[in-house]
Amino acid sequence: MTTETLDTPAAADGGDEQSDTRQFVTFLVGGEVFAVDMAPVQEIIRVPDVVRVPLAPRTLDGLSNLRGRVLPIISLRRIFGFAEQEHDDSTRAVVIDMGQALGFVVDRVASVINVEPAQIEGVDSLRGTIDSELLTGILKDVGGYPMVMILDFGRLIAQEFAEIAQIARSPGAAAAVGESDGEDEADSDELQLVSFSVAGQEYAIDISSVQEIVQVPENIVHVPNSSAHVLGLMTLRERLLPLVSLRSLFSLPAREIDEGSRVVVVALGSAAVGVVTDSVSEVLRVPRDVVDAMPALMARDGDMADINQICRLDGGKRLVSIIAADNMFRHSVVKDALTTVSTMNDDARDDVLDEDGNDDEEQVVVFRLADGEFGVPIDSVQEIVRIPDELTHVPKAPPFVEGVINLRGSVLPVIDQRKRLDLPPLERNDRQRIMVFLLAGVRTGFIVDAVTEVLKVPRTAIEASPRLSGAQSRLLGRVANLEKQKRMIQFIEPAHLIDDADRESLAGLGG
């Protein structure tokens, strides 16, 4: 992102006589020429890439990263009702701080000018396309233009972004969202598993042993003289993590790593290992009565009995093998890999999270909607399931309910998250999933485009989202600004996924 400076005209001679002279930045939008007082202008930048924000005013292009801070980018063309126009080499964002820094997109920045008070006229006689209430005055015959309109950004922000306008009066209102309710405790008669595929077979690990799920890095450090099962080492937030291939461990045919491949980070105590899988499928809640011990004749010999249980889903048509994390860590290959990591970097082991977690990080499930990334606390997610071929539509159901499904004998209301966030509709596809939450005692499913990973986010990267609307600030109160990864993940507060007024209607559908 490039910051630009403009040539500022030198003050005329005269000493104290020039104290009333004001400086303005002039710019063009939709063929009109505007000016803004220089005082609140922080800088002028090229228009950055943005992350879209659901439930925000349509005048907001999105959120960008400006040297580690979140910067809302706003379209002046939309505010003024001008036709949309593609950005070009002249398009700029003028960063103005009126209690919160905002970037306003303009067609072109002209210059910085000095103006005497006598050159500023009122707006009473102005007749044009711009609401005169947004103007504080008119400059005539300055900067080479016959007329320049002075924009009052304070009024403009108050009109378009009421939440931002109130920041100075209620600075504490945008505090971080509170912790989720304690209603999401797992039932003792169920297992919660992270399932994944390897060579067309489905496996799972207890979610309590899974630290996170990440993409396979582009650069893997290969360790000389290591076992063929060990792909190498990756760096995960300043610690070394050994990568082990499940395909190799299970003597399955080798396959090139692709965009769908994922690393499941499995932890036991202070140690962690990355298990490379073909793809991660979903989070399952499995009743214990459908989980059987692996038959003795089929148990693997050797120094790792990795698969010790198998669960029967869909009436026995779908079998998922459960890998025991503690057995995996007793495997000689994994032991050797962890010893290698310890030898290469003793300090790295101290940075690995222990069983009690780390207060400096938050663990979230990351999913995609449209072109944005969103996250929810992992403890708030009951499970993640595939969308069935058909959803049952319920007559007289609330309009926000897409339908209901049968989830292990219970009726689960399902809501299209795109509809909830006023995003364009999407045709059903195999990547979509239903994320199940417990909202006011009612299990509710939300359709998302894809669930991509489980991620530990440093708290230092999490900040309050800019307050752009009431609905947005309640539902999307925080954002993770991962500057080095060039990612911005908007955190959803599950408690606000459904308005209080709709909870009663939703409860009538649950079973």
Buried (B, 14 or more C-beta within 10 A) or exposed (E): BEEEEBEEEEEEEEEEEEEEBBBBBBBBBBEBBBBBBBEBBBBBBBBBEBBBBBBBBEBBBBBBBBEEEBBBBBBBBBBBEBEEEEEEEEBBBBBBEBBBBBBBBBBBBBBBBBBEEEBBBEBEEBEEEBEBEBBBBBBEEBBEBEBBBBBBBBBBBBBBBBBBBBBEEEEEEBEBBEEBBEBBEBEEEBBBBBBBBBEEBBBBBBBEBBBBBBEBBEEBEEBEEBBEBBBBBBBBEEBBBBBBBBBBBBEBEEEEBEEEBBBBBBBBEEBBBBBBBBEBBBBBBBBEEBBEEBEEEEEBEEEBBBBBBBBBBEEEEEEBBBBBBEBBBBBEBBBBBBEBBBEEBEEBBEBBBEEEEBEEBBBBBBBBBEEBBBBBBBBBBBBBBEBEEEBEEBEEBBEBBBBBBEBEEEBBBBBBBBBBBEBEEEEEEEEBBBBBBBBBEBBBBBBBBEBBBBBBBEEEBBBBBBBBBEBBBBBBBBBBBBEEEEBBBBBBBBBBBBEEEBBEBBBEBBE
